[in-house]
Amino acid sequence: MEAAGIERAQDSLRVRQETSRLGRSHAELEPPLVFTVEQRDALREHLLRLAEEDERVVAGAAVGSLAVDGGDRFSDLDLSFGIADHVPAAEVLDDWTRTLIRVRDAVHLADLERGPTIYRVFLLPDALQFDLSMTPAAQFRPAGPRFRLLFGETAAGESEVPTPPVAGDLFIPTPSVTHDVFGWGVIYALHARACIERGRVWQAEHYVGAVRDHALSLACLRQGLRALQARGYDDLSAKTLARFEDAHVGAVEPGALRAALAASVLALMREGAEARLPHADAVAQRLAELR
């Protein structure tokens, strides 16, 4: 990260910590809003136009909170598409990724594969998260109750009644690869902010800790230590660990959560810069409002 970017982040962190120390009210602590609902809606319309113009895309659906109850001011955008069976879904996803980077200045954060579906997460300007998923048409069907078909058809042969929820993994498996660790850390930072604004303080505390842990894992990878299950944390240099002194949540209330999130995000951005990730500076600028 450029020196100016680090200095801006440090200044923001100091302001957040001082505000928390003074015990100001929730309203006074509330940071500036980032993306607007209008920006999110405009992105949605752009993606649906892109789908309409791409003959390889045969179905589309809204998923997540926006699919069922309209979501809220902090909901990200989730769209899922069915791809003609004669075309590899990964090929279409890569084509769309290039378009989003060129036209929308998107940053590709992370991928997740679940069965036949590939999920790709992007960060756009103004800290707008967009989750894009693609599935072969023969297997394009609801994976849960938060699914609303927008065009085309779902795959035949399955009940339209969602299957009962089953216990899943407690954490999303993340390979010990710098790009993936950084990307998931950014995603958790966005989740943490949304949870704070929604008043879901315990969930926010969980995500703040996840941001800190991903930053520490990056530090381990940088110093040649084992990142798995925090095994290398205590072996990090004193200088590195000093960056995390303010990253622990002092109290489960908005001010303390924001202060710990600011410190954790700053540490994550430093590690992204140390790893020379090509998009680290762009991400740091987009996350500035979270601090």
C-alpha positions as YAML, in Angstrom:
chain: A
units: angstrom
residues:
- id: 1
  name: MET
  ca: [0.00, 0.00, 0.00]
- id: 2
  name: GLU
  ca: [1.27, 3.50, -0.73]
- id: 3
  name: ALA
  ca: [2.50, 5.53, 2.26]
- id: 4
  name: ALA
  ca: [-0.34, 8.02, 1.86]
- id: 5
  name: GLY
  ca: [-2.88, 5.20, 1.98]
- id: 6
  name: ILE
  ca: [-1.37, 3.81, 5.19]
- id: 7
  name: GLU
  ca: [-1.35, 7.26, 6.79]
- id: 8
  name: ARG
  ca: [-5.03, 7.84, 5.94]
- id: 9
  name: ALA
  ca: [-5.92, 4.46, 7.44]
- id: 10
  name: GLN
  ca: [-3.91, 5.21, 10.58]
- id: 11
  name: ASP
  ca: [-5.57, 8.61, 11.01]
- id: 12
  name: SER
  ca: [-9.01, 7.02, 10.63]
- id: 13
  name: LEU
  ca: [-8.13, 4.35, 13.18]
- id: 14
  name: ARG
  ca: [-6.94, 6.94, 15.73]
- id: 15
  name: VAL
  ca: [-10.18, 8.91, 15.36]
- id: 16
  name: ARG
  ca: [-12.26, 5.75, 15.81]
- id: 17
  name: GLN
  ca: [-10.33, 4.68, 18.89]
- id: 18
  name: GLU
  ca: [-10.58, 8.12, 20.52]
- id: 19
  name: THR
  ca: [-14.29, 8.30, 19.78]
- id: 20
  name: SER
  ca: [-14.80, 4.87, 21.35]
- id: 21
  name: ARG
  ca: [-12.73, 5.86, 24.40]
- id: 22
  name: LEU
  ca: [-14.91, 8.91, 25.00]
- id: 23
  name: GLY
  ca: [-17.99, 6.68, 25.02]
- id: 24
  name: ARG
  ca: [-20.04, 8.63, 22.53]
- id: 25
  name: SER
  ca: [-23.51, 7.52, 21.47]
- id: 26
  name: HIS
  ca: [-24.32, 5.10, 18.66]
- id: 27
  name: ALA
  ca: [-25.57, 7.96, 16.48]
- id: 28
  name: GLU
  ca: [-22.34, 9.91, 16.92]
- id: 29
  name: LEU
  ca: [-20.26, 6.83, 16.18]
- id: 30
  name: GLU
  ca: [-22.10, 5.93, 12.98]
- id: 31
  name: PRO
  ca: [-19.68, 6.14, 10.03]
- id: 32
  name: PRO
  ca: [-20.56, 7.64, 6.65]
- id: 33
  name: LEU
  ca: [-22.65, 5.35, 4.49]
- id: 34
  name: VAL
  ca: [-20.92, 3.72, 1.57]
- id: 35
  name: PHE
  ca: [-22.78, 2.42, -1.49]
- id: 36
  name: THR
  ca: [-26.34, 3.59, -2.04]
- id: 37
  name: VAL
  ca: [-29.39, 1.46, -2.77]
- id: 38
  name: GLU
  ca: [-29.55, 3.20, -6.16]
- id: 39
  name: GLN
  ca: [-26.01, 2.08, -6.98]
- id: 40
  name: ARG
  ca: [-26.85, -1.47, -5.99]
- id: 41
  name: ASP
  ca: [-30.00, -1.43, -8.12]
- id: 42
  name: ALA
  ca: [-28.08, 0.01, -11.09]
- id: 43
  name: LEU
  ca: [-25.55, -2.82, -10.85]
- id: 44
  name: ARG
  ca: [-28.36, -5.34, -10.72]
- id: 45
  name: GLU
  ca: [-29.93, -3.92, -13.89]
- id: 46
  name: HIS
  ca: [-26.56, -3.92, -15.63]
- id: 47
  name: LEU
  ca: [-26.03, -7.60, -14.82]
- id: 48
  name: LEU
  ca: [-29.50, -8.55, -15.99]
- id: 49
  name: ARG
  ca: [-28.91, -6.72, -19.29]
- id: 50
  name: LEU
  ca: [-25.62, -8.56, -19.64]
- id: 51
  name: ALA
  ca: [-27.45, -11.84, -19.11]
- id: 52
  name: GLU
  ca: [-30.10, -10.93, -21.66]
- id: 53
  name: GLU
  ca: [-27.42, -10.23, -24.25]
- id: 54
  name: ASP
  ca: [-25.48, -13.43, -23.57]
- id: 55
  name: GLU
  ca: [-27.09, -16.39, -25.33]
- id: 56
  name: ARG
  ca: [-25.15, -18.79, -23.10]
- id: 57
  name: VAL
  ca: [-27.20, -17.64, -20.10]
- id: 58
  name: VAL
  ca: [-30.58, -19.38, -20.03]
- id: 59
  name: ALA
  ca: [-31.92, -18.60, -16.53]
- id: 60
  name: GLY
  ca: [-31.33, -16.19, -13.69]
- id: 61
  name: ALA
  ca: [-32.36, -15.74, -10.09]
- id: 62
  name: ALA
  ca: [-31.96, -13.37, -7.18]
- id: 63
  name: VAL
  ca: [-30.61, -15.09, -4.10]
- id: 64
  name: GLY
  ca: [-29.91, -14.01, -0.55]
- id: 65
  name: SER
  ca: [-31.84, -11.48, 1.51]
- id: 66
  name: LEU
  ca: [-32.84, -9.33, -1.48]
- id: 67
  name: ALA
  ca: [-34.64, -12.32, -2.99]
- id: 68
  name: VAL
  ca: [-37.20, -12.78, -0.24]
- id: 69
  name: ASP
  ca: [-37.80, -9.69, 1.87]
- id: 70
  name: GLY
  ca: [-36.12, -6.88, 0.03]
- id: 71
  name: GLY
  ca: [-33.07, -6.95, 2.28]
- id: 72
  name: ASP
  ca: [-31.97, -3.67, 3.83]
- id: 73
  name: ARG
  ca: [-29.68, -0.72, 3.30]
- id: 74
  name: PHE
  ca: [-26.59, -2.86, 3.93]
- id: 75
  name: SER
  ca: [-27.50, -5.97, 1.89]
- id: 76
  name: ASP
  ca: [-25.05, -6.92, -0.82]
- id: 77
  name: LEU
  ca: [-26.11, -8.06, -4.29]
- id: 78
  name: ASP
  ca: [-26.42, -11.79, -5.03]
- id: 79
  name: LEU
  ca: [-27.34, -13.08, -8.48]
- id: 80
  name: SER
  ca: [-27.23, -16.65, -9.79]
- id: 81
  name: PHE
  ca: [-27.41, -17.78, -13.42]
- id: 82
  name: GLY
  ca: [-28.05, -21.03, -15.26]
- id: 83
  name: ILE
  ca: [-25.65, -21.68, -18.14]
- id: 84
  name: ALA
  ca: [-26.46, -23.65, -21.29]
- id: 85
  name: ASP
  ca: [-25.24, -27.20, -20.80]
- id: 86
  name: HIS
  ca: [-22.98, -27.21, -23.86]
- id: 87
  name: VAL
  ca: [-20.90, -24.33, -22.42]
- id: 88
  name: PRO
  ca: [-18.58, -24.62, -19.38]
- id: 89
  name: ALA
  ca: [-19.94, -22.38, -16.64]
- id: 90
  name: ALA
  ca: [-16.37, -21.41, -15.70]
- id: 91
  name: GLU
  ca: [-15.84, -20.02, -19.19]
- id: 92
  name: VAL
  ca: [-18.84, -17.71, -18.91]
- id: 93
  name: LEU
  ca: [-17.85, -16.71, -15.39]
- id: 94
  name: ASP
  ca: [-14.37, -15.72, -16.56]
- id: 95
  name: ASP
  ca: [-15.80, -13.70, -19.45]
- id: 96
  name: TRP
  ca: [-18.13, -11.84, -17.10]
- id: 97
  name: THR
  ca: [-15.28, -11.27, -14.67]
- id: 98
  name: ARG
  ca: [-13.27, -9.50, -17.36]
- id: 99
  name: THR
  ca: [-16.30, -7.37, -18.18]
- id: 100
  name: LEU
  ca: [-16.91, -6.42, -14.56]
- id: 101
  name: ILE
  ca: [-13.26, -5.48, -14.08]
- id: 102
  name: ARG
  ca: [-13.21, -3.39, -17.27]
- id: 103
  name: VAL
  ca: [-16.62, -1.71, -17.01]
- id: 104
  name: ARG
  ca: [-17.29, -1.62, -13.26]
- id: 105
  name: ASP
  ca: [-13.75, -1.50, -11.87]
- id: 106
  name: ALA
  ca: [-14.53, -4.64, -9.87]
- id: 107
  name: VAL
  ca: [-11.95, -6.47, -7.76]
- id: 108
  name: HIS
  ca: [-12.16, -10.26, -7.71]
- id: 109
  name: LEU
  ca: [-11.94, -11.29, -4.04]
- id: 110
  name: ALA
  ca: [-12.55, -15.04, -3.82]
- id: 111
  name: ASP
  ca: [-14.15, -18.13, -5.34]
- id: 112
  name: LEU
  ca: [-16.12, -20.94, -3.74]
- id: 113
  name: GLU
  ca: [-17.26, -24.15, -5.42]
- id: 114
  name: ARG
  ca: [-20.24, -26.05, -4.05]
- id: 115
  name: GLY
  ca: [-21.30, -29.01, -6.16]
- id: 116
  name: PRO
  ca: [-21.87, -27.87, -9.74]
- id: 117
  name: THR
  ca: [-22.03, -24.18, -8.76]
- id: 118
  name: ILE
  ca: [-19.16, -21.72, -8.80]
- id: 119
  name: TYR
  ca: [-19.51, -18.62, -6.61]
- id: 120
  name: ARG
  ca: [-17.32, -15.58, -7.25]
- id: 121
  name: VAL
  ca: [-17.23, -12.57, -4.94]
- id: 122
  name: PHE
  ca: [-16.39, -9.06, -6.15]
- id: 123
  name: LEU
  ca: [-15.73, -5.75, -4.42]
- id: 124
  name: LEU
  ca: [-16.90, -2.71, -6.36]
- id: 125
  name: PRO
  ca: [-16.32, 0.98, -5.68]
- id: 126
  name: ASP
  ca: [-18.04, 2.36, -2.57]
- id: 127
  name: ALA
  ca: [-17.58, -1.00, -0.80]
- id: 128
  name: LEU
  ca: [-20.40, -2.73, -2.67]
- id: 129
  name: GLN
  ca: [-20.07, -6.52, -2.52]
- id: 130
  name: PHE
  ca: [-21.44, -8.54, -5.43]
- id: 131
  name: ASP
  ca: [-21.78, -12.33, -5.26]
- id: 132
  name: LEU
  ca: [-22.09, -13.97, -8.67]
- id: 133
  name: SER
  ca: [-22.77, -17.66, -9.12]
- id: 134
  name: MET
  ca: [-23.17, -19.83, -12.21]
- id: 135
  name: THR
  ca: [-24.47, -23.39, -12.57]
- id: 136
  name: PRO
  ca: [-25.05, -25.69, -15.58]
- id: 137
  name: ALA
  ca: [-28.71, -25.39, -16.62]
- id: 138
  name: ALA
  ca: [-29.39, -29.08, -15.97]
- id: 139
  name: GLN
  ca: [-28.59, -28.48, -12.29]
- id: 140
  name: PHE
  ca: [-29.83, -24.94, -11.85]
- id: 141
  name: ARG
  ca: [-32.33, -25.06, -9.00]
- id: 142
  name: PRO
  ca: [-32.83, -23.47, -5.56]
- id: 143
  name: ALA
  ca: [-30.15, -24.40, -3.03]
- id: 144
  name: GLY
  ca: [-32.32, -22.96, -0.24]
- id: 145
  name: PRO
  ca: [-35.41, -20.86, 0.46]
- id: 146
  name: ARG
  ca: [-33.80, -17.52, -0.44]
- id: 147
  name: PHE
  ca: [-34.16, -17.95, -4.20]
- id: 148
  name: ARG
  ca: [-36.40, -16.01, -6.58]
- id: 149
  name: LEU
  ca: [-36.43, -16.89, -10.27]
- id: 150
  name: LEU
  ca: [-36.15, -13.81, -12.49]
- id: 151
  name: PHE
  ca: [-36.19, -15.42, -15.96]
- id: 152
  name: GLY
  ca: [-35.89, -18.83, -17.58]
- id: 153
  name: GLU
  ca: [-36.60, -22.09, -15.78]
- id: 154
  name: THR
  ca: [-35.13, -24.16, -13.01]
- id: 155
  name: ALA
  ca: [-34.06, -27.74, -13.68]
- id: 156
  name: ALA
  ca: [-36.80, -30.34, -13.75]
- id: 157
  name: GLY
  ca: [-36.87, -33.48, -11.64]
- id: 158
  name: GLU
  ca: [-36.52, -31.93, -8.20]
- id: 159
  name: SER
  ca: [-39.15, -30.92, -5.69]
- id: 160
  name: GLU
  ca: [-39.92, -27.21, -5.60]
- id: 161
  name: VAL
  ca: [-40.12, -27.42, -1.81]
- id: 162
  name: PRO
  ca: [-36.75, -26.48, -0.30]
- id: 163
  name: THR
  ca: [-35.07, -29.31, 1.55]
- id: 164
  name: PRO
  ca: [-34.81, -28.95, 5.33]
- id: 165
  name: PRO
  ca: [-31.65, -27.16, 6.45]
- id: 166
  name: VAL
  ca: [-28.78, -29.35, 7.51]
- id: 167
  name: ALA
  ca: [-25.78, -28.62, 9.66]
- id: 168
  name: GLY
  ca: [-23.01, -27.13, 7.55]
- id: 169
  name: ASP
  ca: [-19.43, -26.18, 8.14]
- id: 170
  name: LEU
  ca: [-18.79, -23.65, 10.90]
- id: 171
  name: PHE
  ca: [-16.28, -21.85, 8.68]
- id: 172
  name: ILE
  ca: [-15.77, -21.59, 4.94]
- id: 173
  name: PRO
  ca: [-12.66, -23.61, 4.05]
- id: 174
  name: THR
  ca: [-9.94, -21.24, 2.84]
- id: 175
  name: PRO
  ca: [-6.78, -22.48, 1.10]
- id: 176
  name: SER
  ca: [-3.50, -21.18, 2.53]
- id: 177
  name: VAL
  ca: [-3.06, -19.00, -0.54]
- id: 178
  name: THR
  ca: [-2.37, -15.30, -0.05]
- id: 179
  name: HIS
  ca: [-5.00, -14.06, -2.53]
- id: 180
  name: ASP
  ca: [-7.74, -16.23, -1.01]
- id: 181
  name: VAL
  ca: [-6.88, -15.42, 2.61]
- id: 182
  name: PHE
  ca: [-6.87, -11.69, 1.84]
- id: 183
  name: GLY
  ca: [-10.11, -11.90, -0.16]
- id: 184
  name: TRP
  ca: [-12.03, -13.71, 2.56]
- id: 185
  name: GLY
  ca: [-10.70, -11.28, 5.14]
- id: 186
  name: VAL
  ca: [-12.19, -8.42, 3.10]
- id: 187
  name: ILE
  ca: [-15.51, -10.24, 2.81]
- id: 188
  name: TYR
  ca: [-15.66, -10.75, 6.57]
- id: 189
  name: ALA
  ca: [-14.88, -7.06, 7.10]
- id: 190
  name: LEU
  ca: [-17.90, -6.13, 5.00]
- id: 191
  name: HIS
  ca: [-20.05, -8.62, 6.92]
- id: 192
  name: ALA
  ca: [-18.81, -7.20, 10.23]
- id: 193
  name: ARG
  ca: [-19.78, -3.67, 9.30]
- id: 194
  name: ALA
  ca: [-23.26, -4.74, 8.18]
- id: 195
  name: CYS
  ca: [-23.79, -6.67, 11.42]
- id: 196
  name: ILE
  ca: [-22.76, -3.66, 13.51]
- id: 197
  name: GLU
  ca: [-25.22, -1.40, 11.69]
- id: 198
  name: ARG
  ca: [-27.98, -4.00, 12.07]
- id: 199
  name: GLY
  ca: [-27.37, -4.25, 15.81]
- id: 200
  name: ARG
  ca: [-26.28, -7.90, 15.58]
- id: 201
  name: VAL
  ca: [-23.37, -7.33, 17.90]
- id: 202
  name: TRP
  ca: [-22.41, -10.93, 18.68]
- id: 203
  name: GLN
  ca: [-22.38, -11.85, 15.01]
- id: 204
  name: ALA
  ca: [-20.34, -8.71, 14.38]
- id: 205
  name: GLU
  ca: [-17.85, -9.77, 17.07]
- id: 206
  name: HIS
  ca: [-17.42, -13.10, 15.28]
- id: 207
  name: TYR
  ca: [-16.69, -11.41, 11.96]
- id: 208
  name: VAL
  ca: [-14.31, -8.85, 13.47]
- id: 209
  name: GLY
  ca: [-12.34, -11.77, 14.89]
- id: 210
  name: ALA
  ca: [-12.34, -13.43, 11.47]
- id: 211
  name: VAL
  ca: [-10.83, -10.30, 9.88]
- id: 212
  name: ARG
  ca: [-8.10, -10.23, 12.53]
- id: 213
  name: ASP
  ca: [-7.40, -13.96, 12.10]
- id: 214
  name: HIS
  ca: [-7.09, -13.66, 8.33]
- id: 215
  name: ALA
  ca: [-4.63, -10.80, 8.75]
- id: 216
  name: LEU
  ca: [-2.62, -12.88, 11.23]
- id: 217
  name: SER
  ca: [-2.70, -15.83, 8.81]
- id: 218
  name: LEU
  ca: [-1.30, -13.61, 6.07]
- id: 219
  name: ALA
  ca: [1.47, -12.54, 8.42]
- id: 220
  name: CYS
  ca: [2.26, -16.20, 9.08]
- id: 221
  name: LEU
  ca: [2.46, -16.95, 5.36]
- id: 222
  name: ARG
  ca: [4.72, -13.94, 4.86]
- id: 223
  name: GLN
  ca: [7.10, -15.06, 7.62]
- id: 224
  name: GLY
  ca: [7.10, -18.73, 6.62]
- id: 225
  name: LEU
  ca: [5.05, -19.89, 9.62]
- id: 226
  name: ARG
  ca: [2.12, -22.30, 9.79]
- id: 227
  name: ALA
  ca: [-1.17, -20.45, 9.49]
- id: 228
  name: LEU
  ca: [-3.40, -23.49, 10.08]
- id: 229
  name: GLN
  ca: [-5.35, -23.30, 13.35]
- id: 230
  name: ALA
  ca: [-3.33, -20.27, 14.49]
- id: 231
  name: ARG
  ca: [-0.26, -22.45, 15.06]
- id: 232
  name: GLY
  ca: [2.15, -19.76, 13.94]
- id: 233
  name: TYR
  ca: [0.62, -16.73, 15.63]
- id: 234
  name: ASP
  ca: [2.79, -16.83, 18.75]
- id: 235
  name: ASP
  ca: [5.93, -17.13, 16.63]
- id: 236
  name: LEU
  ca: [5.31, -13.93, 14.70]
- id: 237
  name: SER
  ca: [7.76, -11.10, 15.25]
- id: 238
  name: ALA
  ca: [7.03, -8.63, 18.04]
- id: 239
  name: LYS
  ca: [6.82, -5.84, 15.46]
- id: 240
  name: THR
  ca: [4.11, -7.71, 13.57]
- id: 241
  name: LEU
  ca: [2.10, -8.60, 16.66]
- id: 242
  name: ALA
  ca: [2.19, -4.97, 17.78]
- id: 243
  name: ARG
  ca: [-0.01, -4.14, 14.80]
- id: 244
  name: PHE
  ca: [-2.77, -6.23, 16.35]
- id: 245
  name: GLU
  ca: [-2.83, -4.72, 19.83]
- id: 246
  name: ASP
  ca: [-6.06, -2.82, 19.13]
- id: 247
  name: ALA
  ca: [-7.69, -5.56, 17.04]
- id: 248
  name: HIS
  ca: [-9.42, -7.28, 19.97]
- id: 249
  name: VAL
  ca: [-13.02, -6.37, 20.80]
- id: 250
  name: GLY
  ca: [-13.05, -4.67, 24.19]
- id: 251
  name: ALA
  ca: [-16.84, -4.81, 24.61]
- id: 252
  name: VAL
  ca: [-19.74, -6.14, 22.58]
- id: 253
  name: GLU
  ca: [-21.14, -2.74, 21.72]
- id: 254
  name: PRO
  ca: [-20.99, -0.67, 18.49]
- id: 255
  name: GLY
  ca: [-18.17, 1.69, 19.42]
- id: 256
  name: ALA
  ca: [-15.79, -1.01, 20.57]
- id: 257
  name: LEU
  ca: [-16.70, -3.21, 17.62]
- id: 258
  name: ARG
  ca: [-15.97, -0.41, 15.16]
- id: 259
  name: ALA
  ca: [-12.63, 0.35, 16.81]
- id: 260
  name: ALA
  ca: [-11.56, -3.32, 16.70]
- id: 261
  name: LEU
  ca: [-12.80, -3.63, 13.11]
- id: 262
  name: ALA
  ca: [-10.77, -0.55, 12.11]
- id: 263
  name: ALA
  ca: [-7.61, -2.00, 13.64]
- id: 264
  name: SER
  ca: [-8.22, -5.42, 12.08]
- id: 265
  name: VAL
  ca: [-8.88, -3.95, 8.63]
- id: 266
  name: LEU
  ca: [-5.76, -1.81, 8.88]
- id: 267
  name: ALA
  ca: [-3.69, -4.90, 9.75]
- id: 268
  name: LEU
  ca: [-5.27, -6.82, 6.87]
- id: 269
  name: MET
  ca: [-4.50, -4.00, 4.43]
- id: 270
  name: ARG
  ca: [-0.89, -3.85, 5.62]
- id: 271
  name: GLU
  ca: [-0.49, -7.58, 5.07]
- id: 272
  name: GLY
  ca: [-2.06, -7.33, 1.62]
- id: 273
  name: ALA
  ca: [0.44, -4.60, 0.74]
- id: 274
  name: GLU
  ca: [3.34, -6.61, 2.20]
- id: 275
  name: ALA
  ca: [2.29, -9.54, 0.01]
- id: 276
  name: ARG
  ca: [2.30, -7.18, -3.01]
- id: 277
  name: LEU
  ca: [-1.19, -8.18, -4.05]
- id: 278
  name: PRO
  ca: [-1.96, -6.12, -7.18]
- id: 279
  name: HIS
  ca: [-5.38, -4.99, -5.93]
- id: 280
  name: ALA
  ca: [-4.44, -4.30, -2.28]
- id: 281
  name: ASP
  ca: [-4.37, -0.51, -2.64]
- id: 282
  name: ALA
  ca: [-7.72, -0.38, -4.47]
- id: 283
  name: VAL
  ca: [-9.30, -2.52, -1.76]
- id: 284
  name: ALA
  ca: [-7.81, -0.34, 0.98]
- id: 285
  name: GLN
  ca: [-9.36, 2.76, -0.57]
- id: 286
  name: ARG
  ca: [-12.77, 1.09, -0.82]
- id: 287
  name: LEU
  ca: [-12.69, -0.09, 2.77]
- id: 288
  name: ALA
  ca: [-11.68, 3.33, 4.12]
- id: 289
  name: GLU
  ca: [-15.29, 4.17, 5.02]
- id: 290
  name: LEU
  ca: [-15.53, 1.03, 7.15]
- id: 291
  name: ARG
  ca: [-13.04, 2.66, 9.47]
...
